Amino acid sequence: MAQSGKGKLNYRCPACFMRDLDIDMFYDKDKDEYYCIRCQFLGNEEKVLAWNEKIREKYGAMNIRYTDFDF
């Protein structure tokens, strides 16, 4: 999804992305945290980045072509 406006980077919601939904999170400057309007995920930047690292395990072998299937 496109980044709208300038300022802090928009992150995709990790809870929604686990369910294959691509939803951008909003940033609250007063509380210094990100939130999702779809699933009510709430967290600071470190929490969002940590959850997104967990999701990378799901798509870790996405670019690997398997040709030998005798595991």
Residue frames as a rotation matrix with the C-alpha (Angstrom) as fourth column:
MET 1
0.580 0.815 0.000 0.00
0.815 -0.580 0.000 0.00
0.000 0.000 -1.000 0.00
ALA 2
0.044 -0.552 0.833 1.15
0.479 -0.720 -0.503 3.50
0.877 0.421 0.232 -0.69
GLN 3
-0.444 -0.284 -0.850 2.54
0.881 -0.311 -0.357 5.70
-0.163 -0.907 0.388 2.05
SER 4
0.399 0.650 0.647 0.21
0.699 -0.672 0.245 8.67
0.594 0.354 -0.722 2.43
GLY 5
0.936 -0.012 0.352 1.74
-0.165 -0.898 0.409 11.93
0.311 -0.441 -0.842 3.51
LYS 6
-0.061 -0.997 -0.041 5.04
-0.126 0.048 -0.991 12.52
0.990 -0.055 -0.128 5.23
GLY 7
0.314 0.109 0.943 6.03
-0.930 -0.167 0.329 11.74
0.193 -0.980 0.049 8.76
LYS 8
-0.315 -0.429 0.847 6.44
-0.671 0.732 0.122 8.42
-0.672 -0.530 -0.518 10.53
LEU 9
-0.833 -0.098 -0.544 6.42
-0.491 0.584 0.647 5.30
0.255 0.806 -0.535 8.39
ASN 10
0.254 0.954 0.160 3.11
-0.967 0.246 0.064 3.48
0.022 -0.171 0.985 8.04
TYR 11
-0.866 -0.445 0.228 3.30
-0.463 0.886 -0.030 -0.12
-0.188 -0.132 -0.973 9.21
ARG 12
-0.177 0.819 -0.546 0.87
-0.466 0.419 0.779 -2.84
0.867 0.393 0.307 8.27
CYS 13
0.272 0.395 0.877 -1.08
-0.962 0.108 0.250 -4.35
0.004 -0.912 0.409 11.13
PRO 14
-0.735 -0.649 -0.197 0.59
-0.649 0.757 -0.075 -7.64
0.198 0.073 -0.978 12.12
ALA 15
-0.573 0.593 0.566 -2.60
-0.151 0.603 -0.783 -9.16
-0.806 -0.534 -0.256 13.56
CYS 16
0.527 0.772 -0.356 -4.52
-0.478 -0.078 -0.875 -8.50
-0.703 0.631 0.328 10.35
PHE 17
0.093 -0.576 -0.812 -1.60
-0.985 0.066 -0.160 -9.57
0.145 0.815 -0.561 8.18
MET 18
-0.794 -0.312 0.521 -1.53
-0.447 0.881 -0.155 -12.95
-0.411 -0.356 -0.839 9.92
ARG 19
-0.045 0.870 0.492 -5.02
0.267 0.485 -0.833 -13.40
-0.963 0.094 -0.254 8.48
ASP 20
-0.532 -0.329 0.780 -3.80
0.808 0.077 0.584 -12.28
-0.252 0.941 0.224 5.02
LEU 21
0.712 0.678 0.182 -5.32
0.701 -0.702 -0.127 -8.79
0.042 0.218 -0.975 5.26
ASP 22
-0.398 -0.877 0.271 -3.18
0.868 -0.455 -0.199 -5.83
0.298 0.156 0.942 4.26
ILE 23
0.725 0.682 0.096 -4.30
0.568 -0.670 0.477 -3.04
0.390 -0.291 -0.873 6.59
ASP 24
-0.283 -0.806 0.520 -2.20
0.255 -0.586 -0.769 0.04
0.925 -0.085 0.371 7.40
MET 25
0.058 0.211 -0.976 -1.89
0.998 0.012 0.062 1.12
0.025 -0.977 -0.210 11.02
PHE 26
0.592 0.163 0.789 -2.42
0.188 -0.980 0.062 4.66
0.784 0.111 -0.611 12.23
TYR 27
-0.403 -0.819 -0.409 0.01
0.733 -0.021 -0.680 6.52
0.548 -0.574 0.609 14.47
ASP 28
0.792 0.610 -0.023 -1.08
0.463 -0.576 0.673 8.46
0.397 -0.544 -0.739 17.56
LYS 29
-0.022 -0.872 0.490 1.49
0.154 -0.487 -0.860 11.18
0.988 0.057 0.145 18.26
ASP 30
0.270 0.187 0.945 0.16
-0.780 -0.533 0.328 11.94
0.565 -0.825 0.002 21.76
LYS 31
0.815 0.110 0.569 0.48
-0.474 0.692 0.545 8.36
-0.334 -0.714 0.616 23.00
ASP 32
-0.147 -0.913 -0.382 3.43
-0.979 0.080 0.186 7.45
-0.139 0.401 -0.905 20.73
GLU 33
-0.523 0.024 0.852 1.78
-0.092 0.992 -0.084 4.21
-0.848 -0.123 -0.516 19.60
TYR 34
-0.832 0.239 -0.501 0.29
-0.502 0.061 0.862 2.57
0.236 0.969 0.069 16.54
TYR 35
-0.428 0.752 0.501 -3.26
-0.227 0.447 -0.865 1.24
-0.875 -0.484 -0.020 16.32
CYS 36
-0.976 0.201 0.086 -5.44
0.160 0.389 0.907 -0.64
0.149 0.899 -0.411 13.84
ILE 37
-0.557 0.829 0.051 -9.02
-0.804 -0.523 -0.284 0.45
-0.209 -0.199 0.957 13.24
ARG 38
-0.022 0.568 -0.823 -10.04
-0.670 0.603 0.433 -2.99
0.742 0.561 0.367 12.01
CYS 39
0.239 0.060 -0.969 -8.87
0.323 0.937 0.137 -5.34
0.916 -0.345 0.205 14.77
GLN 40
0.900 0.137 0.414 -7.99
-0.271 -0.567 0.778 -2.98
0.341 -0.812 -0.474 17.64
PHE 41
0.403 -0.863 -0.305 -4.30
0.870 0.465 -0.166 -4.01
0.285 -0.198 0.938 17.68
LEU 42
0.924 -0.106 0.366 -2.36
-0.205 -0.949 0.241 -1.49
0.322 -0.298 -0.899 19.75
GLY 43
0.640 -0.741 -0.202 1.35
0.699 0.453 0.554 -1.17
-0.318 -0.496 0.808 20.39
ASN 44
0.502 -0.582 -0.640 4.50
-0.380 -0.813 0.441 0.86
-0.777 0.022 -0.629 20.19
GLU 45
0.492 -0.337 -0.803 6.95
-0.861 -0.049 -0.507 0.62
0.131 0.940 -0.314 17.30
GLU 46
-0.601 -0.776 0.190 9.02
-0.798 0.594 -0.099 -2.13
-0.036 -0.211 -0.977 18.95
LYS 47
-0.286 0.590 0.755 5.93
-0.215 0.729 -0.650 -4.34
-0.934 -0.348 -0.082 19.43
VAL 48
0.727 0.571 -0.381 4.82
-0.454 -0.016 -0.891 -3.85
-0.515 0.821 0.248 15.83
LEU 49
0.155 -0.760 -0.631 8.27
-0.943 0.077 -0.323 -4.71
0.294 0.645 -0.705 14.50
ALA 50
-0.691 -0.397 0.604 8.52
-0.619 0.757 -0.210 -7.79
-0.374 -0.519 -0.769 16.75
TRP 51
0.143 0.836 0.529 5.15
-0.145 0.547 -0.825 -9.12
-0.979 0.041 0.199 15.58
ASN 52
0.743 0.106 -0.661 6.10
-0.648 -0.138 -0.749 -8.47
-0.171 0.985 -0.033 11.95
GLU 53
-0.370 -0.914 -0.169 9.26
-0.923 0.382 -0.042 -10.57
0.103 0.141 -0.985 12.46
LYS 54
-0.469 0.286 0.836 7.08
-0.269 0.855 -0.443 -13.46
-0.841 -0.433 -0.324 13.64
ILE 55
0.614 0.784 -0.096 5.03
-0.279 0.101 -0.955 -13.19
-0.738 0.613 0.281 10.46
ARG 56
0.154 -0.639 -0.754 8.15
-0.988 -0.122 -0.098 -13.50
-0.030 0.760 -0.650 8.31
GLU 57
-0.681 -0.358 0.639 8.32
-0.421 0.905 0.058 -17.16
-0.599 -0.229 -0.767 9.40
LYS 58
0.256 0.878 0.403 5.04
0.033 0.409 -0.912 -17.76
-0.966 0.247 0.076 7.57
TYR 59
0.981 0.124 -0.147 6.45
-0.121 -0.193 -0.974 -16.45
-0.149 0.973 -0.175 4.29
GLY 60
0.313 -0.948 0.055 10.08
-0.500 -0.115 0.858 -17.47
-0.808 -0.296 -0.510 4.87
ALA 61
-0.488 -0.497 0.717 10.25
0.254 0.705 0.662 -20.08
-0.835 0.505 -0.218 2.11
MET 62
0.510 0.824 -0.245 8.16
0.028 -0.301 -0.953 -18.09
-0.860 0.479 -0.177 -0.34
ASN 63
0.591 -0.335 -0.734 10.99
-0.784 -0.452 -0.426 -17.50
-0.189 0.827 -0.530 -2.82
ILE 64
-0.516 -0.757 0.401 12.53
-0.629 0.653 0.422 -20.98
-0.581 -0.035 -0.813 -2.59
ARG 65
0.282 0.564 -0.776 11.72
-0.921 0.385 -0.055 -23.37
0.268 0.731 0.628 -5.42
TYR 66
-0.115 -0.229 0.966 11.45
-0.600 0.791 0.116 -26.96
-0.792 -0.566 -0.229 -4.22
THR 67
0.105 0.094 -0.990 12.25
-0.947 0.313 -0.071 -29.56
0.303 0.945 0.122 -6.86
ASP 68
-0.631 -0.355 -0.690 13.14
-0.129 0.925 -0.358 -32.56
0.765 -0.137 -0.629 -4.67
PHE 69
0.107 0.822 0.559 10.23
-0.838 -0.228 0.495 -33.90
0.535 -0.522 0.665 -2.63
ASP 70
0.440 0.011 -0.898 11.78
0.242 0.961 0.130 -36.94
0.864 -0.275 0.421 -0.93
PHE 71
0.233 -0.291 0.928 12.20
-0.797 -0.604 0.011 -35.46
0.557 -0.742 -0.373 2.51
